[in-house]
Amino acid sequence: MERRAGQLRRRAGPKGEQEDPPSGGNAEAHGGPDLVQWTRHMEAVKMELLDQLQGQLLELLDRAMSEAVQSYPPQGGPPSDSLSKTQEPFLKKRKVFIIRKSLLDELMEVQHFRTIYHMFIAGLCVFIISTLAIDFIDEGRLMLEFDLLIFSFGQLPLALMTWVPMFLSTLLVPYQALWLWARSQAGGVWKLGMGLGCMLLVAHIALLGVLPVHVASEYQLPPASCSVLVFEQVRFLMKSYSFLREAVPGILHAKGGKGVQAPSFSSYFYFLFCPTLIYRETYPRTPNVKWNYVAKNFAQALGCLLYACFILGRLCVPVFANMSREPFSTRALVLSVMHATLPGIFMLLLIFFAFLHCWLNAFAEMLRFGDRMFYRDWWNSTSFSNYYRTWNVVVHDWLYSYVYQDGLWLLGGQARRAAMVGVFLVSAVVHEYIFGFVLGFFYPVMLILFLVIGGPMNFLMNDRHTGPAWNVLMWTMLFLGQGIQLSLYCQEWYARRHCPLSQTTFWGLVTPRSWSCHT
């Protein structure tokens, strides 16, 4: 840094020696511009020195953090000297939480990116204006309908009432089971404590598995209300598993019950609400809460919800509502898929921005949760493997930690592709279960796209492809995939309403109705 400053001084030196200071009135005439030029030059020198200093400081901090993470023993695990050579590489890749902002928050500080955000807001305004104009022309009065939104969130109070016992079970049962195991380990009655804890966990899993499904099917909850139940069901199960997976090894490896101590209840309670699926006793916290930032994110999430309703109501419902009443043709199917690509990619972007950015950042800010990296720059991906890693970092961390790494450890660290296939299988099944729960029928479009097509593409389009053409190819496949999903699911939704079953059978429930319903 000093060498660079010396070069800059030598660069400025000859210029000052060659130019004689003007005298008399010329000094007054030229002194002002020379002073401004000299000030700008010194500002440039200052910024260059600060940039170099910042780069060196960041490099030093990254090196120190890397050394600290590698030397930190796994929470609840055995000491480092008892680890096998097979285990060591995987335990060093534990999730490390640090204070950092979300990527979009950083990009929003750039005016050019804010303009793209403003374009999406302008698009929403155009949707609203077109809706009002069409209603005024057809009905003779201004009328902004929210029928689709009201229908989707019907019986929401019932869904929220169902959420209460699900939350209480998740709050009390896993922690109580862990407490029993810790006490029995210390008291020498291991079998009794283990049995009681396992019985509690079985009851907990049964409650989370049966109660939301029963309520949704018995009371015919609409899609948005079903989404509340199924997302909370999956979230509670994943958090319960993470808590036990991180805390139990410390109890099992305690010798003779010495040093057995269950995590604090307050840390577990905080974990149930903070926007991560990986349990830690402590997380990095921000110093205060910016409530205007919280309100802004909730308002943006609400705007995305209204935006999605306008897209479905104006671009999808008129196309697919009566499609099942027309004769089937390959041309009509292909055209419907192509028509659904644009609204499909809009829905993907809205879901990403509303949930992964606005919703999670709002809760992170309220809870002063420091690590806001809920996603990475997935839009720059040139391979599907990178897209899967960066699209939803919250879920990816859970799958990587507890499915991939644990599966790889069980397989002896030799079958990486088998462990990766296991990750795809678990993810595909859960995604298909969520779609089936929300829509109320089984139609394995997501399962086929995710497992049959997405799995092989993960191995074919790998990280070795970095050219811009691969990014174009990835976006093209995203457009087509979203169009296929939106088109087929919408056709099946309306087919099941136009052609209800005269007799309920198993094959009638699992066979797509849109294949035969053309009245």
Disulfide bonds with the S-S distance in Angstrom:
Cys499-Cys517 1.76
